[in-house]
Amino acid sequence: MYNILYHVRGYGERLSLRPATQSSSLMSPLEIIHQLASESAVVVFSVSSCCMCHVVKRLFCGLGVNPTVYELDEEHSDKEIEKALLRLLGGSPSVPAIFVGGKLVGGLDRVMASHINGSLVPLLKEAGALWL
C-alpha cells in the first residue's frame, strides 16, 4: 500500500513514494508504476545519487522538457518498486526508468540512442512534452 506524496523541487515535478499509513487502495508495484507513468507526459523513476539518472534528467531539461521525477530513495527505500522496474526493463538496471506518453521507453541507453538517431524529440512532441 502506498500513498503518493507530491513535492515540487528541481527538475520539474519531483515526487516520492511513502508507505501508506492510513487506508488506501491496494495496488501492486506494477500497477503503481503504470498509474504514475500515465499521469505525466514524461516520467523518470530515479535514485538521487545515480549519475545515469542525473544525466537523463539533465538531457530532458536541456531539451525544454520538465519531467516528473520519482526519487525512489527519498523518504524511504522503495525496493518493491525498484524490483518491479527491474522486471519491466528485462534485467537491465532498474533506474533510470523513463516513460514517455505513459509508455516505457527504457533506461538511459535507450533514451540516448533515441536522442542520437533523432527519434526522441518527435516522441516527446507526440506525448505533449514539447511544443516546438
C-alpha positions as CSV (number, residue, x, y, z in Angstrom):
1,M,0.0,0.0,0.0
2,Y,1.4,3.4,-1.0
3,N,0.3,7.0,-0.7
4,I,1.8,9.2,-3.4
5,L,3.3,12.4,-2.0
6,Y,3.9,15.3,-4.3
7,H,6.9,17.6,-3.8
8,V,7.9,20.2,-6.3
9,R,11.6,21.0,-6.5
10,G,14.3,20.9,-9.0
11,Y,13.7,19.2,-12.4
12,G,10.0,19.9,-12.7
13,E,7.7,17.9,-10.6
14,R,9.8,15.7,-8.3
15,L,7.8,13.1,-6.4
16,S,8.4,10.4,-3.9
17,L,6.5,7.4,-2.6
18,R,5.9,6.6,1.1
19,P,4.2,3.6,2.6
20,A,0.5,4.3,3.4
21,T,-0.2,4.9,7.0
22,Q,-3.9,5.0,6.6
23,S,-6.4,3.3,4.3
24,S,-5.6,3.4,0.6
25,S,-6.4,1.2,-2.3
26,L,-4.3,-2.0,-2.5
27,M,-2.2,-1.8,-5.6
28,S,0.7,-3.9,-6.8
29,P,4.0,-2.2,-7.5
30,L,3.4,-2.7,-11.3
31,E,0.0,-1.1,-11.0
32,I,1.5,1.9,-9.1
33,I,4.2,2.3,-11.8
34,H,1.7,2.2,-14.6
35,Q,-0.6,4.7,-12.8
36,L,2.2,7.1,-12.1
37,A,3.7,6.8,-15.6
38,S,0.3,7.7,-17.2
39,E,-0.2,10.9,-15.1
40,S,2.5,13.0,-16.9
41,A,4.0,13.3,-20.4
42,V,7.5,12.3,-19.2
43,V,8.1,10.3,-16.0
44,V,11.5,9.3,-14.7
45,F,11.9,6.8,-11.9
46,S,15.2,7.7,-10.3
47,V,17.6,7.4,-7.4
48,S,19.0,10.8,-6.3
49,S,22.7,9.6,-6.1
50,C,22.7,7.8,-9.5
51,C,24.8,9.6,-12.1
52,M,22.8,8.0,-15.0
53,C,19.6,9.3,-13.5
54,H,21.2,12.8,-13.3
55,V,22.3,12.6,-17.0
56,V,18.8,11.7,-18.2
57,K,17.2,14.5,-16.1
58,R,19.7,17.0,-17.5
59,L,19.0,15.8,-21.0
60,F,15.3,16.4,-20.7
61,C,15.8,19.8,-19.1
62,G,18.2,20.7,-21.9
63,L,15.5,19.8,-24.4
64,G,13.0,22.0,-22.6
65,V,11.1,19.1,-21.0
66,N,10.3,19.2,-17.3
67,P,9.9,15.5,-16.4
68,T,8.0,14.3,-13.5
69,V,10.7,12.6,-11.3
70,Y,10.0,9.9,-8.7
71,E,13.1,9.7,-6.4
72,L,12.9,6.1,-5.1
73,D,15.4,6.7,-2.4
74,E,13.8,9.8,-0.8
75,E,11.7,9.4,2.3
76,H,12.4,5.7,2.5
77,S,13.9,3.0,0.3
78,D,11.2,1.5,-2.0
79,K,12.6,-1.9,-3.0
80,E,9.3,-3.3,-4.3
81,I,9.0,-0.5,-6.9
82,E,12.7,-1.0,-7.9
83,K,12.1,-4.8,-8.3
84,A,9.1,-4.2,-10.5
85,L,11.1,-1.7,-12.6
86,L,13.9,-4.3,-13.0
87,R,11.3,-6.8,-14.3
88,L,9.9,-4.2,-16.7
89,L,13.4,-3.4,-18.0
90,G,14.2,-7.0,-18.6
91,G,17.1,-7.3,-16.1
92,S,19.0,-4.1,-17.1
93,P,19.5,-1.5,-14.3
94,S,16.2,-0.5,-12.7
95,V,16.9,3.2,-12.7
96,P,16.6,5.4,-14.5
97,A,13.4,4.1,-16.0
98,I,11.8,6.5,-18.4
99,F,8.2,6.6,-19.6
100,V,7.0,8.9,-22.3
101,G,3.4,9.3,-23.0
102,G,2.7,6.5,-20.5
103,K,4.8,4.0,-22.4
104,L,8.1,2.6,-21.2
105,V,11.0,3.9,-23.3
106,G,13.6,2.1,-21.2
107,G,16.7,3.2,-19.5
108,L,19.4,5.8,-20.2
109,D,20.8,3.7,-23.1
110,R,17.5,3.7,-25.0
111,V,16.8,7.4,-24.4
112,M,20.3,8.3,-25.6
113,A,20.0,6.1,-28.6
114,S,16.7,7.7,-29.5
115,H,18.2,11.2,-29.0
116,I,21.2,10.4,-31.2
117,N,19.0,8.9,-34.0
118,G,16.6,11.8,-33.9
119,S,13.5,9.9,-32.7
120,L,13.4,11.3,-29.2
121,V,12.1,14.8,-30.0
122,P,9.2,13.6,-32.2
123,L,8.3,11.2,-29.4
124,L,8.3,14.0,-26.9
125,K,6.2,16.2,-29.2
126,E,3.7,13.4,-29.7
127,A,3.4,12.9,-25.9
128,G,2.8,16.6,-25.4
129,A,6.0,17.3,-23.6
130,L,7.4,19.6,-26.3
131,W,5.6,22.1,-28.4
132,L,8.4,23.4,-30.7
